[in-house]
Amino acid sequence: MNTSCNECGAGLAVPDDAIVGELVSCKDCSSEYEVAEISNGTALLKAAEKVGEDWGE
């Protein structure tokens, strides 16, 4: 499955055996995306959540 990166527009290959929740990243700009839905051989991606450090504050 192929789509394009929302940040830089480069081609983004999503593996054919990808599952919902899997993370994929752009080889050009390193943006990370989460597979949100797969329907009819097309993957819908959303920006992956960035988790920051929690120092117990």
C-alpha positions as CSV (number, residue, x, y, z in Angstrom):
1,M,0.0,0.0,0.0
2,N,1.4,3.4,-0.9
3,T,0.5,6.8,0.3
4,S,2.3,10.1,0.8
5,C,3.8,11.8,3.8
6,N,1.7,14.8,5.1
7,E,4.9,16.7,6.1
8,C,7.1,16.5,3.1
9,G,5.0,14.8,0.4
10,A,7.4,12.0,-0.2
11,G,6.1,8.5,-1.1
12,L,5.3,6.4,2.0
13,A,5.1,2.7,1.7
14,V,2.8,0.9,4.2
15,P,3.5,-2.9,4.3
16,D,0.7,-5.0,2.9
17,D,0.5,-6.9,6.2
18,A,0.2,-3.8,8.3
19,I,-2.3,-3.8,11.1
20,V,-4.3,-1.0,12.8
21,G,-2.1,0.6,15.4
22,E,1.2,-0.1,13.6
23,L,3.7,2.7,13.3
24,V,5.3,3.6,9.9
25,S,7.8,6.4,9.3
26,C,8.8,8.5,6.3
27,K,12.3,7.7,5.0
28,D,12.8,11.3,3.9
29,C,11.8,13.4,6.9
30,S,11.4,10.7,9.7
31,S,7.8,11.8,10.5
32,E,5.9,8.9,12.2
33,Y,2.4,7.8,11.5
34,E,0.0,5.3,13.0
35,V,-2.2,3.1,10.8
36,A,-5.7,4.2,11.9
37,E,-7.8,2.2,9.5
38,I,-7.4,-0.2,6.6
39,S,-10.2,-0.6,4.1
40,N,-10.3,-1.8,0.5
41,G,-6.5,-2.1,0.4
42,T,-6.0,1.5,1.5
43,A,-4.4,2.6,4.7
44,L,-5.6,5.7,6.5
45,L,-2.8,7.2,8.6
46,K,-2.8,9.7,11.4
47,A,0.1,11.4,13.0
48,A,1.7,9.3,15.7
49,E,1.4,10.6,19.3
50,K,4.6,11.8,20.8
51,V,5.1,10.7,24.3
52,G,7.3,12.9,26.5
53,E,9.2,12.0,29.6
54,D,7.3,11.9,32.8
55,W,9.6,12.7,35.7
56,G,6.8,12.2,38.3
57,E,5.9,15.8,38.6
